[in-house]
Amino acid sequence: MRGRVVLGVSGGIAAFRAVEVLRLLVKAGCRVHPILTRNAARFVTPRTFAVLSGKVAQVSLWHGPTAPGIDHTDLSRVADLLLVAPATANVLAKMAAGVADDALTTYALAHRRAVVVAPAMNTVMWLQPAIREAMATLKARGVAVVEPVAGLLADGEVGDGKLAEPEVIAAAALDALPPAGPLAGLRVLVTAGPTRERIDAVRVISNRSSGRMGVALAEQARLLGAAVTVAAGPGVSVPAGLACERFESTADLEDLLARRAGAADVVLHAAAVADFRPATVAEGKLDRRAGGLALELAPTPDLAKGMPRPGGRPFLVIFAAERAADLEPRAARKLAEKGADAVVANPIDEAGLGMETPANRAVLLTRLGLRCELPAQGKDALARELLLALAGEILAAPGR
């Protein structure tokens, strides 16, 4: 279990988006206990939250004529986090003032650990001095705030006050939970996607990498407890809530690794780095009416081999896309040549697998002799299996 979260839902039109927040938390392995205000229950039925969480969605402090009515104190002893999303002006003001007049605010007053709130309201309400003061009070008490964003509001106005995206809220909640999982406490840097090498101001040399595998590794590493940063290439879609730095060329990625790799415990180097780049870059845009174009290509630096790793740290995992016929021997040779701790080899010539597809298979080889063959499956599942297989060697690596 990733953690026990009490999800408080207050009565605004954004209450329907709390359903997606709940789904994301459950997917991440959290045990979620929903508590709705009565007004929230007017927007979304408590049954929806109960079905998705597997827990009774509490709306009232009173469950029946014989119930003791003190569930909030029992729950507060075991809950790791209170997440209120959406948090209306009314609920925020009550939390700041210590008012406890319904199931949610009574629980909030009894809660003992981390608190995250995601406000949502009209811009005028968000800017009111009373709400500004309430927010300052809550922040001073250590409450983490997922700030609302600018956008089209329910009343048709445009301004600050729109609920943040569910992925951002769920990510903030997961970050607030105590570290859990086999990678808890580790700092992981994942490279993902292609590089682009300029020919002129318009044209580039690139490759077919979508970055899906790198993003899957990043998401699964976070779910297994790691603090994750993604170094993402052009066109790679990185989910909200994952820390991300962008690169375009091999030189950009080389600079990023020089700055960031030393602070990481693990580098999952899944980016598809170009092997060659134009020896010279033309000024402006080449004119095709001038005739054919001959490109002289120069090799790019080997980023994995050149990565600074004093004392064998960070733990380095490289990726090798090869023909199925010689997948394993070529991967083993790359593992030795680059001085990496592990190599993940994927075939490039099997239908439905590899670049630009949602599935892949892999052979995992490590410097210490582990060999693991993982069958064709979705990249999320494959990423999780790879990380679980590597966890033991990562934790036993130098500097751990």
C-alpha positions in Angstrom: 0.0 0.0 0.0 1.4 3.4 -1.0 -0.4 5.2 1.9 -3.8 5.9 3.5 -5.4 9.1 2.1 -8.6 10.8 3.4 -10.0 12.6 0.3 -12.2 15.5 1.3 -14.6 16.8 -1.3 -16.3 20.1 -0.8 -19.3 21.6 -2.6 -18.3 23.2 -5.8 -18.9 22.4 -9.4 -15.3 21.1 -9.6 -16.3 18.2 -7.3 -16.8 16.0 -10.3 -13.0 16.2 -10.9 -12.3 14.7 -7.5 -13.5 11.4 -9.0 -10.4 11.4 -11.3 -8.2 12.4 -8.4 -9.5 9.4 -6.5 -8.9 7.1 -9.5 -5.3 8.2 -9.8 -4.6 7.7 -6.1 -6.1 4.2 -6.1 -4.1 3.4 -9.3 -1.0 4.5 -7.4 -1.7 2.0 -4.6 -3.3 4.3 -2.1 -6.1 3.3 0.2 -8.6 6.2 -0.1 -11.3 7.2 2.4 -13.7 9.7 0.9 -15.5 12.3 3.0 -18.0 14.6 1.2 -19.7 17.7 2.4 -23.5 17.7 2.0 -23.2 20.2 -0.8 -20.5 18.0 -2.6 -23.0 15.1 -2.5 -25.4 17.3 -4.5 -22.9 17.5 -7.3 -21.6 13.9 -7.3 -23.2 10.9 -5.7 -21.3 9.4 -2.7 -21.8 6.0 -4.3 -19.5 7.0 -7.1 -16.7 7.6 -4.6 -17.6 4.4 -2.7 -17.4 2.2 -5.7 -14.1 3.6 -6.9 -12.4 3.5 -3.4 -14.0 0.4 -2.0 -14.8 2.5 1.2 -18.0 4.0 2.4 -18.1 7.7 1.3 -18.9 9.5 4.6 -21.3 12.5 4.4 -22.6 12.7 7.9 -21.1 12.2 11.4 -24.2 10.2 12.2 -24.5 6.7 10.8 -27.5 5.4 12.7 -29.2 5.4 16.1 -26.7 3.0 17.6 -23.4 4.2 15.9 -21.0 6.0 18.3 -20.3 8.7 15.7 -16.6 9.2 16.4 -15.1 7.5 13.2 -13.1 10.7 12.5 -10.9 10.1 15.6 -10.2 6.5 14.7 -9.4 7.4 11.1 -7.1 10.2 12.1 -4.9 7.7 13.9 -4.1 5.8 10.7 -4.4 8.3 7.9 -1.1 9.6 6.3 -2.7 12.5 4.4 -5.8 14.7 4.2 -6.3 15.9 0.7 -9.2 18.4 0.2 -10.0 18.7 -3.5 -11.8 20.8 -4.4 -11.4 23.1 -1.4 -14.1 25.8 -1.5 -13.8 29.2 0.1 -16.2 28.0 2.8 -14.1 24.9 3.7 -10.8 26.8 3.6 -12.1 29.5 5.9 -13.4 26.8 8.3 -10.2 24.9 8.3 -8.2 28.1 9.1 -10.6 29.1 11.9 -10.9 25.6 13.4 -14.6 25.3 12.8 -15.9 21.7 12.8 -19.6 21.6 11.8 -19.8 18.7 9.4 -18.1 15.4 8.7 -15.2 16.9 6.6 -14.3 19.9 8.8 -14.6 17.7 12.0 -12.2 15.2 10.5 -9.9 18.0 9.4 -9.6 19.2 13.0 -8.8 15.7 14.2 -6.3 14.9 11.4 -2.7 14.4 12.7 -0.4 14.3 9.7 0.2 16.0 6.3 -2.5 18.1 4.7 -2.8 19.2 1.0 -5.6 21.5 -0.3 -6.5 22.2 -3.9 -8.7 25.4 -3.9 -11.4 26.1 -6.5 -13.7 29.1 -6.6 -14.6 32.2 -8.5 -11.7 34.7 -9.0 -13.4 37.4 -6.9 -13.7 34.9 -4.0 -10.1 33.7 -4.4 -8.8 37.3 -4.1 -11.0 38.2 -1.1 -8.9 39.3 1.9 -10.6 36.8 4.1 -9.5 33.9 1.8 -6.0 35.4 1.4 -5.7 35.4 5.3 -7.1 31.9 5.5 -4.6 30.7 3.0 -1.7 32.4 4.8 -2.8 30.8 8.0 -3.0 27.3 6.5 0.4 27.6 4.8 1.9 28.8 8.1 0.7 25.6 9.7 2.4 23.5 7.0 -0.5 22.9 4.7 0.6 22.3 1.1 -1.4 24.1 -1.5 -2.0 23.1 -5.1 -2.7 26.5 -6.4 -5.7 27.0 -8.7 -5.0 28.0 -12.3 -6.3 30.6 -14.7 -9.1 29.5 -17.0 -12.7 29.5 -17.9 -14.7 29.2 -14.7 -18.2 27.7 -14.2 -19.9 31.1 -14.3 -18.4 31.9 -17.7 -15.8 34.3 -16.4 -12.1 33.8 -17.1 -9.6 34.2 -14.3 -7.7 32.5 -11.4 -9.6 30.0 -9.4 -10.0 27.0 -11.6 -9.1 23.7 -10.0 -5.7 22.4 -10.9 -5.5 19.3 -13.2 -6.3 16.0 -11.4 -2.8 14.7 -12.3 -1.1 17.7 -10.6 -3.3 17.2 -7.5 -2.6 13.5 -7.3 1.1 14.1 -7.8 1.2 16.6 -4.9 -0.7 14.1 -2.7 1.8 11.3 -3.5 4.7 13.7 -2.8 3.2 14.5 0.6 2.9 10.8 1.6 5.7 9.2 3.6 8.2 7.4 1.2 7.1 3.8 0.6 8.1 1.1 -1.8 11.4 -0.6 -2.8 12.8 2.7 -4.2 11.7 4.9 -1.3 14.2 7.7 -0.7 16.0 7.3 -4.0 16.5 10.2 -6.5 16.0 8.9 -10.0 16.8 10.7 -13.3 15.1 9.3 -16.4 16.1 10.3 -19.9 13.3 9.9 -22.5 12.7 10.4 -26.2 14.8 11.4 -29.2 17.4 14.1 -29.9 17.3 16.5 -32.8 20.5 17.5 -34.6 20.2 20.6 -36.7 21.0 20.6 -40.5 20.0 24.2 -40.9 17.6 26.6 -39.1 14.6 24.4 -40.2 15.7 20.9 -40.8 16.9 18.2 -38.3 18.1 14.7 -38.1 16.1 12.7 -35.6 14.6 9.2 -34.9 11.3 7.5 -34.2 11.5 7.4 -30.4 8.3 8.5 -28.7 9.7 8.6 -25.2 6.9 6.3 -24.0 9.2 3.8 -22.3 11.1 6.6 -20.5 7.9 8.2 -19.2 6.6 4.8 -18.1 9.8 4.2 -16.2 9.5 7.6 -14.5 5.9 7.0 -13.5 6.5 3.6 -12.1 9.7 4.7 -10.3 7.6 7.4 -8.6 4.9 4.8 -7.7 7.6 2.7 -6.1 8.7 5.6 -3.9 11.4 7.4 -5.7 11.8 11.1 -6.3 11.8 11.4 -10.1 13.0 13.9 -12.6 12.5 13.3 -16.4 14.9 14.7 -19.0 12.5 14.8 -22.0 13.3 15.2 -25.6 11.3 16.9 -28.4 7.7 15.8 -28.7 7.7 13.7 -25.5 4.5 14.1 -23.5 5.3 14.1 -19.8 2.4 13.8 -17.4 1.6 16.7 -15.1 3.2 16.3 -11.7 6.5 14.8 -12.9 9.5 17.1 -12.6 10.8 17.7 -16.1 13.7 19.3 -17.9 13.8 19.5 -21.6 16.5 18.9 -24.1 16.7 19.0 -27.9 20.1 18.0 -29.2 22.7 15.5 -28.0 24.8 18.5 -26.7 21.8 19.7 -24.7 21.4 16.3 -23.1 25.1 16.0 -22.4 25.0 19.4 -20.6 21.8 18.3 -18.6 23.5 15.0 -17.5 26.6 16.9 -16.5 24.5 19.1 -14.2 22.0 16.6 -12.9 23.4 13.1 -12.9 25.7 13.7 -10.0 22.8 14.5 -7.7 20.9 11.3 -8.7 21.1 7.8 -7.1 19.9 6.1 -10.3 20.0 7.2 -14.0 17.7 5.3 -16.3 19.1 6.4 -19.7 16.3 5.5 -22.0 16.7 8.4 -24.5 17.3 7.5 -28.1 20.4 9.6 -28.6 21.5 10.3 -32.2 24.7 8.4 -33.2 25.6 11.1 -35.8 25.0 14.8 -36.3 25.8 17.1 -39.2 29.5 18.1 -39.2 28.5 21.7 -39.9 25.2 23.5 -39.5 24.1 25.7 -42.3 23.0 29.3 -41.6 19.4 30.1 -42.4 17.4 27.7 -44.6 19.0 25.6 -47.3 17.4 26.2 -50.7 16.4 23.0 -52.5 16.5 24.8 -55.9 20.3 24.9 -55.4 20.3 21.2 -56.2 21.1 18.1 -54.2 22.3 18.1 -50.6 25.3 16.1 -49.4 25.6 15.8 -45.6 28.8 15.1 -43.9 28.0 13.4 -40.5 30.2 13.4 -37.4 29.7 10.9 -34.5 28.1 12.3 -31.4 29.7 11.7 -28.0 28.8 8.5 -26.1 26.8 10.1 -23.3 26.5 6.9 -21.2 30.2 6.2 -21.4 31.1 9.8 -20.6 28.7 10.3 -17.7 30.6 11.4 -14.6 30.1 8.6 -12.0 32.6 9.1 -9.1 32.7 6.0 -6.9 30.4 4.1 -9.3 27.5 6.4 -8.5 24.8 6.9 -9.9 23.6 3.4 -10.7 23.4 3.5 -14.5 20.9 1.6 -16.6 21.3 1.9 -20.3 18.9 0.8 -23.1 19.8 -1.0 -26.3 17.5 -1.4 -29.3 18.8 -4.2 -31.5 17.8 -6.9 -34.0 16.1 -9.8 -32.3 18.7 -12.2 -33.8 21.6 -10.8 -31.9 19.8 -8.9 -29.2 21.5 -10.4 -26.2 25.1 -10.6 -27.3 25.1 -7.0 -28.6 23.5 -5.8 -25.3 26.1 -7.6 -23.3 28.9 -6.0 -25.3 27.3 -2.5 -24.7 27.1 -3.2 -21.0 30.8 -3.9 -20.8 31.9 -1.1 -23.2 29.9 1.6 -21.4 30.7 0.5 -17.9 27.0 0.6 -17.0 25.4 -1.4 -14.1 22.6 -2.8 -16.2 21.3 -2.9 -19.8 17.8 -3.3 -21.0 17.7 -4.8 -24.6 14.6 -4.4 -26.8 14.1 -5.8 -30.3 13.6 -3.4 -33.2 12.3 -5.8 -35.8 9.3 -7.6 -34.1 5.8 -6.5 -35.2 3.8 -4.4 -32.7 6.8 -3.9 -30.4 9.4 -1.2 -29.9 9.4 2.5 -30.9 6.1 4.3 -31.4 4.2 1.4 -30.0 2.5 0.9 -26.5 4.2 -2.5 -25.9 7.6 -4.0 -25.8 9.6 -6.9 -24.5 13.0 -6.9 -22.9 16.1 -8.8 -21.8 17.7 -7.4 -18.7 21.4 -8.0 -18.0 23.3 -6.6 -15.1 27.0 -6.2 -14.3 26.6 -8.6 -11.3 25.2 -11.4 -13.5 21.5 -11.1 -13.3 19.6 -12.1 -16.4 15.9 -11.6 -16.7 13.7 -12.1 -19.8 10.5 -10.1 -19.7 7.7 -11.0 -22.2 5.8 -8.7 -24.5 3.5 -6.4 -22.5 2.4 -2.8 -22.1 5.3 -0.4 -21.4 3.9 0.6 -18.0 3.8 -3.1 -16.8 7.2 -3.7 -18.4 8.7 -0.7 -16.7 7.4 -1.8 -13.3 8.8 -5.3 -13.8 12.2 -3.9 -14.8 12.4 -1.7 -11.7 11.4 -4.4 -9.3 14.0 -6.7 -10.9 16.7 -4.1 -10.4 15.7 -2.9 -7.0 18.0 -5.3 -5.1 21.1 -4.3 -7.0 20.2 -0.6 -6.9 19.9 -0.7 -3.1 23.2 -2.6 -2.8 25.1 -0.2 -5.0 28.0 2.0 -3.8 26.9 5.0 -1.8 23.6 3.4 -0.6 
